[in-house]
Amino acid sequence: MLTRDVAAGEVIFRQGDAADVAYLIEAGTIGIRHALEGESRRLALLGPGEVFGEMGVIDGEPRSATATAETPARLVMVRAEKIQQSIARSDPFFAELMRKLVGRLRQTRAMGDSEVMAALQSSDFGPGFEEVLRERDIAEGIIRGEIEPFLQPIVDLRTGAVRGYESLARWRSAKFGLMTPCDFLPLARRTGLIRRIDLTMADRALNICAGFGQDEDAPFVAINVSAWHLRDRTLVDTLKRMLAQHRLPPRRVCVEITETMLIDETSDADSMLAELRDCGIRIALDDFGTGFSPLAFLYRLPIDILKIDGSLVEGVESSPRQRGVLEGLRELCGRLGIEVIVEGIESRQTTGILLELGFTLGQGTRFAAPRAVDDVLKKV
């Protein structure tokens, strides 16, 4: 996946051109204009988080409008082949639905009736119109620095000492209040704004980590990256620059990925994770046990840490079979040289059982919920 910087006034594509790329606006504004019988009419003025050029990519028709940068802009480019492959792999009903929606939009545009378009935006397409507004809110929240890292400690179960912190995004919005990831990250993932959130969180988390000092036993920081970055070949170089800027050795950073990402992007993941690991950054497989990831991930991919999801720990006090599964998983990871962190620990009893099974690292509300950085630093 490539990015493209365009200057104000630059034409991105013209009406009638072949449609080979769709674009996601990362920064700046793009004007969309349609020419009919010698008269040009503006259809839309789009901003960060919005997508354009997708219709021709989906149905193969030429561009039905001209796209021009109203201000300097940065665009994420998604090629037609990638989109067509994703549609082909999807449920046949979904693929047909996509084509029908594009056809309906084209018919509406041909009618040139703004009232019909407004009606479609507010009814036939459900919450789509409100969602566009929310995308802008997210983009503006990123610019204003409202999306911030909260930290949850990863502790030594034997001593209670903090070994590291996972950085988790929270949005302290003046408009919506303090929001958890489930409130805004799903939309950010769909629109691609998650890329900017990930990198913003990474930079702030590394700055915090540098503040813990340079001692050998200083806490590490774990940062989350989305599937978008497994397709973005710039991530490794970006993290290297951040490490140099904050004067941090790579061992102080752990990149967390989820099994869902690997299932969706396995072909892209192998080389990306290998590059990260080659430069000294550790890799953690997060939320293990929430899906259907094959055990092959554990030996085929360059994983340093396995994070066992709390769903595999819940009820372990009364289930010998569950304890057997956990112990077997720990032993397997031990043979593969993979460190294990147990998530979702909520009680002293669960901690005791995990220690009996040989686990040494964990996180959960038993120790601390995710907290604002200032609150964490007061206790460091």
C-alpha positions as CSV (number, residue, x, y, z in Angstrom):
1,M,0.0,0.0,0.0
2,L,1.5,3.3,-1.1
3,T,1.1,6.9,-0.1
4,R,1.1,10.0,-2.4
5,D,1.6,13.6,-1.6
6,V,-0.2,16.1,-3.8
7,A,0.1,19.8,-4.1
8,A,-2.9,22.2,-4.0
9,G,-4.5,22.4,-7.4
10,E,-3.0,19.1,-8.6
11,V,-5.4,16.9,-10.6
12,I,-5.5,13.4,-9.2
13,F,-7.7,11.9,-11.9
14,R,-10.0,13.3,-14.6
15,Q,-13.5,12.4,-15.6
16,G,-13.3,9.6,-18.2
17,D,-9.9,8.2,-17.0
18,A,-9.6,4.5,-16.4
19,A,-10.2,3.7,-12.7
20,D,-7.2,1.7,-11.3
21,V,-6.8,3.2,-7.8
22,A,-9.0,4.2,-4.9
23,Y,-7.8,6.8,-2.4
24,L,-8.1,7.4,1.3
25,I,-7.4,10.9,2.4
26,E,-4.9,11.0,5.3
27,A,-4.5,14.8,5.3
28,G,-5.8,17.8,3.3
29,T,-9.0,18.3,1.2
30,I,-10.0,17.0,-2.2
31,G,-12.7,18.5,-4.4
32,I,-14.8,16.2,-6.7
33,R,-16.4,17.8,-9.7
34,H,-18.6,16.5,-12.5
35,A,-18.8,18.0,-16.0
36,L,-22.0,17.8,-18.0
37,E,-22.8,19.6,-21.3
38,G,-19.8,21.9,-20.8
39,E,-20.8,22.9,-17.2
40,S,-18.7,21.8,-14.2
41,R,-20.5,21.1,-10.9
42,R,-18.9,20.4,-7.5
43,L,-20.2,17.1,-6.1
44,A,-18.3,17.0,-2.8
45,L,-15.5,18.5,-0.8
46,L,-13.8,15.6,1.1
47,G,-11.4,15.6,4.1
48,P,-9.3,13.3,6.2
49,G,-10.7,9.8,6.7
50,E,-12.9,9.9,3.5
51,V,-12.5,7.7,0.5
52,F,-12.9,8.6,-3.2
53,G,-12.3,7.0,-6.6
54,E,-13.7,3.7,-5.3
55,M,-16.8,3.4,-7.6
56,G,-14.8,2.7,-10.8
57,V,-12.5,0.4,-9.0
58,I,-15.5,-1.7,-7.9
59,D,-17.5,-1.8,-11.2
60,G,-14.8,-1.2,-13.8
61,E,-16.4,1.9,-15.3
62,P,-14.4,5.0,-16.2
63,R,-14.0,7.8,-13.7
64,S,-17.3,9.7,-13.5
65,A,-15.8,12.9,-12.1
66,T,-12.6,14.8,-11.7
67,A,-10.7,14.9,-8.4
68,T,-8.5,17.8,-7.5
69,A,-6.5,18.7,-4.4
70,E,-8.1,21.8,-2.9
71,T,-5.2,22.0,-0.4
72,P,-1.9,20.1,-0.1
73,A,-2.9,16.5,0.7
74,R,-1.5,13.1,1.6
75,L,-3.4,10.1,0.1
76,V,-3.2,6.4,0.8
77,M,-3.5,4.5,-2.5
78,V,-5.3,1.2,-2.8
79,R,-4.9,-0.5,-6.2
80,A,-7.9,-2.0,-8.0
81,E,-6.4,-5.5,-8.0
82,K,-6.2,-5.5,-4.2
83,I,-9.8,-4.4,-3.9
84,Q,-11.1,-6.8,-6.5
85,Q,-9.2,-9.7,-4.7
86,S,-10.9,-8.7,-1.4
87,I,-14.3,-8.6,-3.0
88,A,-13.7,-11.9,-4.8
89,R,-12.8,-13.5,-1.4
90,S,-15.9,-12.1,0.3
91,D,-19.3,-13.6,0.7
92,P,-21.1,-13.6,-2.8
93,F,-24.0,-11.7,-1.3
94,F,-21.6,-9.0,0.0
95,A,-19.9,-8.7,-3.4
96,E,-23.3,-8.3,-5.2
97,L,-24.4,-5.8,-2.6
98,M,-21.3,-3.7,-3.2
99,R,-22.0,-3.6,-7.0
100,K,-25.7,-2.8,-6.4
101,L,-24.8,0.1,-4.2
102,V,-22.3,1.5,-6.7
103,G,-25.0,1.2,-9.5
104,R,-27.5,3.0,-7.4
105,L,-25.1,5.8,-6.6
106,R,-24.3,6.2,-10.3
107,Q,-28.0,6.4,-11.2
108,T,-28.6,9.0,-8.5
109,R,-25.7,11.1,-9.8
110,A,-26.9,10.9,-13.3
111,M,-30.3,12.2,-12.2
112,G,-28.5,15.2,-10.7
113,D,-31.2,15.6,-8.0
114,S,-29.6,16.7,-4.7
115,E,-32.8,16.0,-2.8
116,V,-32.7,12.3,-3.9
117,M,-29.0,12.1,-2.9
118,A,-29.8,13.5,0.5
119,A,-32.6,11.0,1.0
120,L,-30.4,8.1,0.0
121,Q,-27.7,9.2,2.4
122,S,-30.1,9.4,5.3
123,S,-32.2,6.3,4.7
124,D,-31.1,3.7,2.1
125,F,-27.5,3.8,3.4
126,G,-28.4,3.7,7.1
127,P,-26.0,5.6,9.3
128,G,-23.5,6.3,6.5
129,F,-23.9,10.1,6.5
130,E,-23.4,10.3,10.3
131,E,-20.4,8.0,9.9
132,V,-18.7,10.4,7.6
133,L,-19.1,13.2,10.1
134,R,-17.6,10.9,12.8
135,E,-14.6,10.1,10.6
136,R,-13.9,13.9,10.5
137,D,-14.3,14.0,14.2
138,I,-11.6,11.3,14.6
139,A,-9.2,13.0,12.2
140,E,-9.7,16.3,14.0
141,G,-9.2,14.6,17.3
142,I,-5.9,13.2,16.1
143,I,-4.7,16.6,15.0
144,R,-5.7,18.2,18.3
145,G,-3.9,15.5,20.3
146,E,-7.1,14.2,21.9
147,I,-6.3,10.6,21.3
148,E,-3.8,9.6,24.0
149,P,-2.1,6.5,25.4
150,F,-3.3,4.8,28.6
151,L,-0.9,2.4,30.2
152,Q,-1.6,-1.0,31.7
153,P,1.2,-2.7,33.6
154,I,2.6,-6.2,32.7
155,V,3.8,-7.6,36.0
156,D,6.0,-10.4,37.4
157,L,3.5,-12.7,39.0
158,R,6.1,-13.8,41.6
159,T,7.1,-10.4,42.9
160,G,4.5,-7.9,41.6
161,A,7.3,-5.9,39.9
162,V,6.3,-4.1,36.7
163,R,8.2,-5.5,33.7
164,G,6.5,-3.4,31.1
165,Y,3.4,-1.5,30.0
166,E,0.9,-2.0,27.2
167,S,-0.1,1.3,25.5
168,L,-3.8,1.5,24.8
169,A,-5.6,4.3,22.9
170,R,-8.2,6.4,24.6
171,W,-10.0,9.4,23.0
172,R,-10.5,12.4,25.4
173,S,-12.9,14.2,23.2
174,A,-14.3,17.6,24.1
175,K,-17.4,16.6,22.1
176,F,-18.0,13.0,23.1
177,G,-16.1,12.7,26.5
178,L,-13.6,10.0,27.3
179,M,-14.0,7.1,24.9
180,T,-12.6,3.5,25.0
181,P,-11.2,1.8,21.9
182,C,-14.4,0.0,21.0
183,D,-16.1,3.5,20.6
184,F,-13.9,4.7,17.8
185,L,-11.2,2.2,16.7
186,P,-13.6,0.0,14.5
187,L,-14.4,3.1,12.4
188,A,-10.8,4.1,12.4
189,R,-9.8,0.7,11.0
190,R,-12.4,0.8,8.3
191,T,-11.4,4.2,7.1
192,G,-7.6,3.8,7.5
193,L,-7.3,6.5,10.1
194,I,-6.0,3.7,12.4
195,R,-2.6,4.2,10.7
196,R,-2.3,7.7,12.0
197,I,-3.6,6.6,15.5
198,D,-1.1,3.7,15.6
199,L,1.9,5.9,14.7
200,T,0.8,8.7,17.1
201,M,0.4,6.3,19.9
202,A,3.7,4.6,19.1
203,D,5.6,8.0,19.2
204,R,4.0,9.0,22.5
205,A,4.6,5.6,24.0
206,L,8.3,5.6,23.1
207,N,8.6,9.0,24.6
208,I,7.1,7.7,27.8
209,C,9.4,4.7,27.7
210,A,12.4,6.9,27.4
211,G,11.4,8.6,30.6
212,F,11.7,5.3,32.5
213,G,15.4,5.5,32.1
214,Q,18.1,3.5,30.3
215,D,18.7,0.8,32.9
216,E,18.8,-2.8,31.8
217,D,15.7,-3.6,33.9
218,A,13.7,-0.5,32.9
219,P,10.2,-1.3,31.8
220,F,9.5,-2.0,28.1
221,V,6.5,-0.6,26.2
222,A,4.2,-2.7,24.0
223,I,2.5,-0.9,21.2
224,N,-0.4,-2.1,19.0
225,V,-0.4,-2.0,15.2
226,S,-3.3,-2.7,12.9
227,A,-3.5,-4.8,9.8
228,W,-3.0,-1.7,7.7
229,H,0.7,-1.6,8.8
230,L,1.3,-5.2,7.6
231,R,0.7,-3.9,4.1
232,D,2.6,-0.7,4.6
233,R,6.3,-1.3,4.0
234,T,7.3,2.0,5.7
235,L,6.5,0.8,9.3
236,V,9.9,-0.6,10.0
237,D,11.8,2.5,8.9
238,T,9.3,4.7,10.8
239,L,9.8,2.8,14.1
240,K,13.6,2.9,13.6
241,R,13.4,6.7,13.3
242,M,11.3,6.9,16.4
243,L,13.7,4.8,18.3
244,A,16.6,7.0,17.3
245,Q,14.7,10.1,18.1
246,H,13.9,8.9,21.6
247,R,17.3,7.2,22.0
248,L,15.8,3.9,22.9
249,P,17.3,0.5,22.2
250,P,14.9,-1.7,20.1
251,R,14.7,-4.3,23.0
252,R,12.6,-1.8,24.9
253,V,9.8,-2.0,22.4
254,C,7.3,-4.8,21.7
255,V,5.0,-4.6,18.7
256,E,1.6,-6.4,19.4
257,I,-0.3,-8.0,16.6
258,T,-3.5,-10.1,16.7
259,E,-4.2,-13.5,15.3
260,T,-7.1,-12.0,13.2
261,M,-4.5,-9.8,11.5
262,L,-2.3,-12.8,10.7
263,I,-5.2,-14.8,9.2
264,D,-6.2,-11.9,7.0
265,E,-2.7,-10.8,6.0
266,T,-0.4,-13.9,6.4
267,S,1.4,-13.3,3.1
268,D,2.3,-9.8,4.1
269,A,3.0,-10.5,7.7
270,D,6.0,-12.9,7.3
271,S,8.5,-10.5,5.9
272,M,7.3,-7.5,7.9
273,L,7.6,-9.3,11.2
274,A,11.0,-10.6,10.2
275,E,12.2,-7.1,9.4
276,L,11.0,-5.8,12.8
277,R,12.7,-8.6,14.6
278,D,15.9,-8.3,12.7
279,C,16.3,-4.8,14.0
280,G,15.8,-5.9,17.6
281,I,12.1,-5.1,18.1
282,R,10.2,-7.9,19.8
283,I,6.9,-9.3,18.4
284,A,3.9,-10.3,20.6
285,L,0.9,-12.3,19.4
286,D,-2.0,-10.7,21.2
287,D,-5.4,-12.1,22.2
288,F,-4.3,-15.7,21.6
289,G,-7.4,-18.0,22.0
290,T,-10.1,-15.6,20.8
291,G,-10.2,-17.0,17.3
292,F,-9.0,-20.0,15.4
293,S,-5.4,-19.3,14.8
294,P,-3.4,-22.4,14.0
295,L,-0.6,-23.5,16.3
296,A,1.6,-23.2,13.2
297,F,1.8,-19.5,13.8
298,L,3.9,-20.2,16.9
299,Y,6.7,-21.9,15.0
300,R,6.4,-20.4,11.6
301,L,6.3,-16.7,12.5
302,P,9.0,-14.8,14.4
303,I,7.1,-14.4,17.6
304,D,8.9,-13.6,20.9
305,I,5.9,-13.3,23.2
306,L,2.5,-15.0,23.3
307,K,-0.3,-13.1,25.1
308,I,-3.0,-15.5,26.3
309,D,-6.4,-13.9,26.2
310,G,-8.4,-13.6,29.4
311,S,-11.2,-15.8,28.0
312,L,-8.8,-18.8,28.3
313,V,-8.2,-17.9,32.0
314,E,-11.8,-17.2,33.1
315,G,-13.1,-20.1,35.3
316,V,-9.7,-21.8,35.5
317,E,-10.1,-22.2,39.3
318,S,-12.8,-24.9,38.7
319,S,-11.7,-26.6,35.5
320,P,-8.8,-29.1,35.6
321,R,-9.0,-29.5,31.8
322,Q,-8.6,-25.8,31.3
323,R,-5.6,-25.8,33.6
324,G,-4.2,-28.7,31.5
325,V,-4.6,-26.7,28.3
326,L,-2.9,-23.7,29.8
327,E,0.0,-25.7,31.2
328,G,0.5,-27.5,27.9
329,L,0.5,-24.2,26.0
330,R,3.1,-22.8,28.4
331,E,5.3,-25.9,27.9
332,L,5.1,-25.7,24.2
333,C,6.0,-22.0,24.2
334,G,8.9,-22.8,26.5
335,R,10.3,-25.3,24.0
336,L,10.0,-22.7,21.2
337,G,11.7,-20.0,23.3
338,I,8.5,-17.9,23.4
339,E,7.7,-15.8,26.5
340,V,4.1,-16.0,27.8
341,I,2.0,-13.2,29.2
342,V,-1.4,-14.1,30.6
343,E,-4.1,-11.4,30.2
344,G,-7.3,-10.8,32.0
345,I,-6.2,-11.7,35.5
346,E,-8.7,-10.4,38.0
347,S,-8.2,-12.2,41.3
348,R,-5.6,-13.4,43.7
349,Q,-6.8,-17.0,43.4
350,T,-6.3,-16.9,39.6
351,T,-2.8,-15.5,40.1
352,G,-2.0,-18.4,42.5
353,I,-3.1,-21.0,40.1
354,L,-1.2,-19.5,37.2
355,L,2.0,-19.5,39.3
356,E,1.4,-23.2,40.1
357,L,1.2,-23.8,36.4
358,G,4.5,-22.1,35.8
359,F,3.4,-18.8,34.4
360,T,5.5,-15.7,35.5
361,L,4.1,-12.7,33.6
362,G,0.6,-11.3,33.5
363,Q,-1.7,-8.3,33.3
364,G,-5.2,-7.5,34.3
365,T,-7.4,-5.5,36.8
366,R,-5.9,-7.7,39.6
367,F,-2.9,-5.4,39.3
368,A,-4.2,-2.3,37.6
369,A,-6.7,-1.2,34.9
370,P,-5.4,1.0,32.0
371,R,-4.7,4.4,33.4
372,A,-3.7,7.9,32.1
373,V,0.0,8.4,31.8
374,D,0.2,11.1,34.5
375,D,-1.5,8.7,37.0
376,V,1.0,5.9,36.1
377,L,4.1,8.1,36.4
378,K,3.1,9.3,39.9
379,K,3.7,5.7,41.1
380,V,6.8,4.9,39.1
